[in-house]
């Protein structure tokens, strides 16, 4: 995500997670698969050869190995709870008027483009600024919670703003008003209300942005209490129907745990009353779709959650209910009690990073293979974050949500080879494509890896 508008969260350093051991580690190896003919956009060799199933990279002797001690699990879970609940404890806005107003000024100078490539009128951003009415910011300080899937937006509108779609890598899905998506049950601090009352400016643990007023409800201590003091549950499947509250939610959703009977959990989900206040309602996700937090961090469990995303279309900032690279990694580790910040650079620093930027490509790969922990290591390059899951023919394998690969012609960068979905690749996808080639690999731009847990 775009670092300039998202807040980095800080986690307690876990020094023991950064120790580098000299002993050899058993690394999952992808089974050989005969290449299939190219099919569709972005069908680079990696996607024809590598199984697009995280279970293929599990090893029988390590698949169920715990990657965190009980003490580490407890510490990370408490840090997740504190961070997630910050909007209900901070008491005042984190962002000043200049920060929340900057995006209006930007688009008053450069109006940008709409969904169908039409250029906005110069006065369109000024009209939204008038609607926001930030002269009295903040004009409200109330705790709230999301009652459905929603988005935090840069301005009080659901209408997108794209850069010039004729430029390489611009246009859909890169709506620069999209700060992040939020699942139901997300704690918020409302700091401002629009002139017409239809939009709230909110802060979540991830960032800030405008949310439709109908998507949130005010909370009191009766509602917030179970979030602070009780156990929590997380959805571990996509498209989980919660008919009691009329919501369908997915991985990344956290709700208070009300009870457990056999393999079925009872969670508490918020609904909005006619008064605008929240009320908690017991919901009963189907068996196997939710887990008590923190779920044991094992390669098999990470693979099971990660496979929920496999092949899903890319969505900048959670646009249209989809995920970008850092949303995939954030949601992937939520059930395990690891709460990552929203943007890729901050995620790379969550627990400390091992620098790789000064290494040659062969040394980078060797370091990842020898020191990385499959299914518990983040690989970072500027603007992109990935999860290390094993190796293939001596090359690290990564699970990630890329939009595409930069392509170059005689005149320099000229476009993108679009992948546009969640995939498993090496750090060399497109090496065989002349417009990408060895000169423009992801591996060339890798700068650090972050080990989230050690066995």
C-alpha positions in Angstrom: 0.0 0.0 0.0 1.0 3.6 -0.5 3.1 4.5 2.5 2.5 8.2 2.3 -1.0 7.9 3.7 -1.0 4.8 6.0 0.1 4.7 9.6 2.9 2.3 10.6 2.1 0.3 13.7 4.9 -0.7 16.1 5.2 -4.1 17.7 7.4 -5.2 20.6 10.7 -6.5 19.3 11.0 -10.2 19.5 14.8 -10.6 19.6 14.6 -14.4 19.9 12.8 -14.5 16.5 15.8 -12.8 14.8 18.5 -15.2 15.9 20.2 -16.8 12.9 21.2 -20.4 13.4 24.1 -22.1 11.7 22.4 -25.4 11.6 20.8 -26.6 8.3 17.0 -26.3 8.0 14.7 -28.7 6.1 13.1 -26.6 3.4 9.9 -27.7 1.6 10.7 -28.5 -2.1 8.0 -28.2 -4.8 7.3 -31.4 -6.6 8.1 -31.4 -10.3 5.2 -30.6 -12.6 5.2 -30.8 -16.4 4.8 -27.3 -17.9 1.4 -26.7 -19.4 0.8 -24.4 -22.5 0.5 -20.7 -21.7 -3.1 -19.7 -21.0 -4.5 -16.2 -20.2 -2.8 -13.1 -19.1 0.3 -13.2 -16.9 0.8 -16.9 -17.5 4.6 -16.9 -16.9 6.5 -20.1 -16.6 6.3 -20.1 -12.8 2.6 -20.4 -12.9 2.7 -23.2 -15.4 5.2 -25.2 -13.4 4.5 -24.5 -9.8 1.5 -26.0 -8.0 -0.9 -23.2 -7.0 -1.6 -25.0 -3.7 0.3 -24.3 -0.5 -0.2 -27.9 0.6 2.3 -28.9 -2.1 5.1 -27.2 -0.1 4.5 -28.9 3.2 6.9 -31.6 4.5 5.5 -34.5 6.5 8.1 -34.0 9.3 7.6 -30.3 9.8 4.0 -29.6 8.6 2.6 -29.7 12.1 5.6 -28.2 13.9 4.8 -25.3 16.2 6.6 -22.2 15.0 6.0 -20.2 18.2 6.4 -21.1 21.9 3.4 -20.6 24.1 5.0 -17.5 25.6 5.6 -16.0 22.1 2.0 -16.8 21.1 0.6 -15.1 24.2 2.8 -12.1 23.7 1.9 -11.6 20.1 -1.8 -12.2 20.8 -1.8 -9.5 23.5 0.0 -7.1 21.2 -2.6 -7.8 18.5 -5.4 -7.0 20.9 -3.8 -3.8 22.1 -3.1 -2.6 18.5 -6.5 -3.6 17.2 -8.3 -1.8 20.0 -6.2 1.4 19.8 -9.1 3.5 18.4 -11.0 2.8 21.6 -8.2 3.8 23.9 -6.4 6.7 22.3 -8.9 9.4 23.2 -8.0 11.9 20.5 -7.3 12.0 16.8 -3.9 10.7 15.6 -4.1 12.7 12.4 -4.2 16.5 12.2 -6.3 18.6 9.9 -3.5 19.2 7.5 -3.1 15.4 7.0 -6.7 14.7 6.4 -7.2 17.8 4.2 -4.1 17.1 2.0 -5.9 14.7 -0.4 -8.5 17.4 -1.2 -5.9 19.9 -2.1 -4.1 17.4 -4.2 -7.1 16.6 -6.4 -8.1 20.3 -6.6 -4.8 20.8 -8.4 -4.9 17.6 -10.4 -8.5 16.2 -10.6 -7.6 12.7 -11.9 -9.8 10.3 -13.8 -13.0 8.3 -13.3 -13.9 4.7 -13.7 -14.4 4.9 -17.5 -11.3 7.1 -18.2 -13.2 10.4 -18.0 -11.3 13.3 -16.5 -12.9 14.9 -13.5 -13.8 18.6 -13.5 -11.5 21.0 -11.6 -14.3 21.7 -9.1 -15.1 18.2 -8.2 -12.6 17.9 -5.4 -13.6 21.3 -4.0 -17.2 20.1 -3.8 -16.1 17.1 -1.8 -14.0 19.3 0.4 -17.1 21.4 1.1 -19.0 18.3 2.0 -16.3 17.2 4.3 -16.3 20.7 6.0 -13.0 20.2 7.8 -12.8 23.8 9.1 -14.1 22.5 12.4 -12.1 19.3 12.5 -12.5 17.4 14.7 -16.2 17.9 15.2 -16.9 14.5 16.8 -15.1 12.1 19.1 -17.0 8.8 19.5 -16.1 5.2 19.6 -17.7 3.0 17.0 -17.5 -0.4 15.3 -18.1 -1.6 11.7 -21.3 -3.6 11.3 -20.5 -4.8 7.8 -17.6 -5.0 5.3 -16.7 -1.4 4.4 -13.9 0.8 3.2 -11.9 3.8 4.6 -11.7 6.3 1.8 -9.6 9.4 1.3 -12.6 11.6 0.6 -16.3 11.2 1.4 -17.3 9.4 -1.8 -17.4 5.8 -3.1 -16.5 7.1 -6.6 -12.9 6.2 -7.6 -10.0 8.5 -8.6 -7.4 7.0 -10.9 -4.2 8.5 -12.2 -3.9 8.8 -16.0 -5.0 5.3 -17.3 -2.8 5.8 -20.4 0.3 5.5 -18.2 1.9 2.1 -17.5 0.6 0.6 -14.3 -2.2 3.1 -13.8 -6.0 3.0 -14.1 -8.1 0.2 -12.5 -7.6 -1.2 -9.8 -5.4 1.7 -8.5 -8.1 3.9 -7.0 -6.0 6.3 -4.9 -9.0 7.2 -2.7 -9.0 3.7 -1.4 -7.1 3.6 1.9 -8.2 0.1 3.1 -11.1 -2.3 3.5 -12.4 -3.2 6.9 -14.3 -6.4 8.0 -17.3 -6.3 10.4 -16.3 -5.9 14.0 -13.5 -3.5 13.5 -13.0 -0.9 16.3 -13.1 2.7 15.1 -12.7 6.2 16.5 -15.0 8.7 14.7 -13.3 12.1 14.5 -15.5 14.0 12.1 -18.9 13.9 10.4 -19.6 15.3 6.9 -21.9 18.2 6.4 -24.8 15.9 5.3 -24.2 13.3 8.1 -23.7 10.5 5.6 -20.0 10.0 6.1 -17.8 9.6 9.2 -14.1 10.3 9.2 -12.6 7.4 11.2 -9.4 6.0 12.5 -8.8 2.2 12.7 -5.7 0.4 13.9 -4.6 0.4 10.2 -5.1 3.9 9.0 -7.8 6.7 8.7 -10.5 7.4 6.2 -14.1 8.2 5.4 -16.7 5.5 6.0 -20.4 5.5 5.2 -22.3 6.3 8.4 -24.7 3.4 7.8 -21.7 1.0 8.0 -20.8 1.8 11.6 -22.5 1.9 15.0 -21.6 3.7 18.2 -20.4 1.6 21.1 -20.5 1.8 24.9 -18.8 -0.2 27.6 -21.4 -2.9 27.3 -20.3 -3.5 23.7 -16.5 -2.9 24.1 -16.1 -5.1 27.2 -16.0 -8.5 25.5 -13.5 -7.1 23.0 -11.1 -6.1 25.8 -11.6 -8.9 28.4 -12.8 -12.0 26.6 -11.3 -14.5 24.3 -11.5 -13.7 20.6 -12.3 -15.8 17.5 -11.2 -15.4 13.9 -12.8 -16.5 10.7 -10.5 -18.8 8.8 -12.6 -19.3 5.7 -13.8 -16.9 3.0 -17.5 -16.1 2.4 -18.7 -17.2 5.8 -22.4 -16.4 6.1 -23.6 -15.0 9.4 -27.3 -15.0 8.9 -28.1 -13.7 12.4 -26.7 -10.3 11.4 -27.1 -10.5 7.6 -23.4 -10.3 6.9 -21.0 -12.5 4.9 -17.4 -12.1 6.1 -14.0 -13.7 5.5 -10.5 -14.2 6.7 -9.2 -11.3 8.8 -12.5 -10.9 10.7 -12.1 -10.9 14.5 -15.0 -11.1 16.9 -15.5 -11.8 20.6 -15.8 -15.4 21.5 -19.1 -16.2 23.4 -18.9 -20.0 23.6 -17.6 -23.2 22.2 -19.4 -26.6 21.8 -17.6 -29.3 19.9 -16.2 -27.9 16.7 -18.6 -25.0 16.6 -18.0 -21.5 18.0 -20.4 -18.9 19.1 -19.1 -15.4 18.3 -20.6 -11.9 19.0 -21.2 -9.7 16.0 -22.3 -6.1 16.1 -25.5 -4.8 14.6 -26.7 -1.2 14.3 -29.9 -0.2 16.1 -32.2 2.4 14.8 -30.7 4.8 17.3 -27.2 4.3 15.7 -26.0 2.4 18.7 -24.3 -1.1 18.4 -25.7 -4.3 19.9 -23.9 -7.6 20.1 -25.7 -10.6 18.6 -24.6 -14.2 19.0 -23.7 -15.7 15.6 -22.8 -19.3 14.8 -20.4 -19.7 11.9 -20.5 -23.1 10.2 -18.1 -25.7 11.7 -14.6 -25.3 10.5 -15.0 -21.7 9.4 -13.8 -20.1 12.6 -11.1 -20.7 15.2 -10.3 -19.6 18.7 -7.4 -17.1 18.7 -4.5 -17.6 18.5 -4.7 -20.5 16.2 -1.5 -22.7 16.5 1.1 -21.4 14.1 2.1 -24.4 12.0 3.0 -24.6 8.3 -0.1 -26.8 7.7 -2.4 -24.2 9.4 -0.8 -21.3 7.5 -1.2 -23.2 4.2 -4.9 -23.9 5.0 -5.6 -20.2 5.6 -3.5 -19.1 2.7 -5.2 -21.4 0.3 -8.4 -19.4 0.9 -6.8 -16.6 -1.0 -5.1 -18.6 -3.8 -6.1 -17.3 -7.2 -8.2 -14.4 -5.9 -8.1 -11.3 -8.0 -5.8 -8.4 -6.9 -7.5 -5.5 -5.3 -5.7 -2.2 -4.4 -6.4 -1.4 -0.8 -9.1 -4.0 -0.6 -11.0 -2.4 -3.5 -14.2 -4.3 -4.5 -13.7 -6.7 -1.7 -10.4 -8.0 -3.0 -6.9 -7.9 -1.5 -3.5 -6.4 -2.4 -0.2 -7.8 -1.3 -0.2 -6.4 2.3 -3.8 -7.2 2.8 -3.1 -10.8 2.0 -0.2 -11.0 4.5 -2.2 -9.0 7.1 -5.3 -11.2 6.9 -3.2 -14.4 6.6 -1.6 -14.0 10.1 -4.6 -12.5 12.0 -6.0 -16.0 13.1 -2.5 -16.8 14.5 -2.5 -13.7 16.8 0.0 -11.8 14.6 -1.3 -8.3 13.7 0.7 -6.7 10.9 0.5 -3.0 9.9 -1.3 -2.2 6.7 1.5 -1.2 4.4 4.3 -3.4 3.1 7.3 -1.3 4.4 5.8 -1.3 8.0 5.1 -5.0 7.8 8.7 -5.7 6.9 9.7 -3.9 10.2 7.2 -5.8 12.3 9.6 -7.7 14.6 12.8 -6.5 12.9 14.1 -7.1 9.4 17.3 -8.8 8.1 18.7 -6.6 5.4 19.3 -8.2 1.9 19.6 -5.1 -0.2 23.4 -5.0 -0.5 23.6 -8.7 -1.5 23.9 -10.1 -5.0 21.0 -12.2 -6.2 22.6 -15.5 -5.5 23.5 -14.5 -2.0 19.9 -13.2 -1.4 18.5 -16.5 -2.4 21.0 -18.5 -0.3 20.3 -16.3 2.7 16.5 -16.8 2.4 16.9 -20.5 2.0 19.3 -20.9 4.9 17.8 -18.5 7.4 14.1 -18.1 6.4 11.4 -20.1 8.1 8.9 -21.3 5.5 5.3 -20.1 6.2 6.6 -17.6 8.8 8.9 -15.3 6.9 8.1 -12.1 5.0 10.1 -11.1 2.0 10.1 -7.3 1.2 10.9 -5.1 -1.6 9.8 -1.5 -1.9 6.0 -1.5 -2.5 5.6 -5.2 -2.2 5.5 -7.9 0.5 5.5 -11.7 0.1 5.6 -14.9 2.2 8.4 -17.4 1.8 7.0 -21.0 1.6 9.7 -23.3 0.3 12.0 -23.8 -2.6 12.1 -25.1 -6.2 15.3 -26.0 -8.0 17.3 -24.1 -5.5 15.2 -20.9 -5.7 13.0 -19.6 -2.9 9.2 -19.8 -3.4 6.9 -17.0 -2.4 3.2 -16.7 -1.8 2.0 -13.2 -2.8 -0.6 -10.9 -4.5 1.3 -9.2 -7.4 -0.5 -6.9 -9.8 2.1 -7.5 -12.5 5.7 -7.3 -13.6 7.3 -4.2 -15.1 8.0 -4.6 -18.8 10.6 -2.7 -20.8 11.2 -1.9 -24.5 13.8 0.0 -26.4 12.5 3.2 -25.0 12.5 2.1 -21.3 9.6 1.0 -19.1 6.6 0.6 -21.3 4.0 -1.3 -19.3 3.1 -4.3 -17.1 2.8 -8.0 -17.6 -0.3 -8.4 -15.5 -0.7 -11.3 -13.2 -3.3 -9.7 -11.0 -4.1 -12.5 -8.5 -2.7 -14.4 -5.5 -0.1 -16.9 -6.6 3.0 -18.9 -5.8 6.1 -18.0 -7.8 9.8 -17.9 -7.4 11.4 -14.4 -7.0 12.2 -14.7 -10.8 8.8 -14.8 -12.5 8.9 -13.7 -16.1 12.7 -14.3 -16.4 11.9 -16.1 -19.7 9.9 -13.2 -21.0 12.0 -10.8 -23.1 10.3 -7.7 -22.0 11.0 -8.6 -18.3 14.2 -10.7 -18.5 16.9 -11.1 -15.9 17.5 -7.4 -15.7 14.1 -6.7 -14.1 13.4 -9.5 -11.7 11.5 -9.1 -8.4 14.7 -10.6 -6.9 16.7 -7.6 -8.0 14.6 -5.4 -5.9 14.3 -7.5 -2.7 15.6 -5.5 0.3 14.8 -7.5 3.5 13.2 -10.5 5.1 11.4 -10.6 8.4 11.2 -13.8 10.4 7.9 -13.7 12.3 8.5 -16.9 14.2 11.1 -19.6 14.8 10.4 -23.2 15.6 
